[in-house]
Amino acid sequence: MLLFPLILFIMNLGYGDTAETSFVFENQTIGMKKEDGETCMSVTFQVEILNQQNNNSVPIDFHLPSGLIKGKCAADRKSEAVISSTIEEADGRLKTLKFVFRTEEMRVKRVDELRWQLNKVVYVEKFAGSSAVFESDNSSVIFSAPLTQKYVCEDRINVTLHSENFDFPILVMFSPEIDVQPYGPKSNFYLCERTRKRTLSESLQHRSTVFCGVVLAISSIAHIVGHMLRRHFMPHRKELYENLDRLPAI
């Protein structure tokens, strides 16, 4: 007779509520902390949501830090981490945006590397007993970085969400600065590919501009020096230039 209560007790130990608590920092960062106060997940970015029904882009107001923050930190490096924000409108409408992180072994430069990924974004809207669920594609990887690094991006990233029950998509736009650390705080950062390419392009353009300026300056100096040498080594031209200098101004 004690078997059933004992099983329930064991299940509560393994799957009961943890002592993790959510936090909001400076009205822009959301995250989770462990019982000892250590940050186990931190997410910084602004989102814009567009309802693209009937080929129109209708904005859905959603400010992540203003919602009720819930989440679950990864129990270990192989576990899933989740964080969500839920906002209740004045008319009773509930809007939830959820982010799911996982880790996976990936082949990088011929070496297997354990990386974390944001591979699922879910938007749920509930109103008057009905609900609509939009999710990103299962095969998509939105953010990814080595497990020992945080993800940093200074460019906008767009993700399209789809629903089984509706024929129009929802577009979620992540606005910079983007700083994501789903598996504990990291001192090193991984710069996203888009920002790296843009930064490299801007650097090359800057170097090209500087090089052109240097060439132009050298050409100007060479022209002036050449002009002075011609006047010095060609006396008849020197006299002509001096006579021109003596002409009265018009």
Buried (B, 14 or more C-beta within 10 A) or exposed (E): EEEEEEEEEEEEEEEEEEEBEBBBEEEBBBBBBBEEEEBBBBBBBBBBBBBBEEEEEEEBEBEBBEBEBBBBBBEEEEEBBBBBBBBEEEEEEBBBBBBBBBBBEBEEEEEEEBBBBBBBBBBBBBEEEEEBBBBBBEEBBBBBBBBBBBBBBBBEBEBBBBBEEEEEBBBBBBEBEBBBBBBBEBEEBBBBEEBBEEEEEEEEEEEEEEEEEEEEEEEEEEEEEEEEEEBEEEEEEEEEEEEEEEEEEE
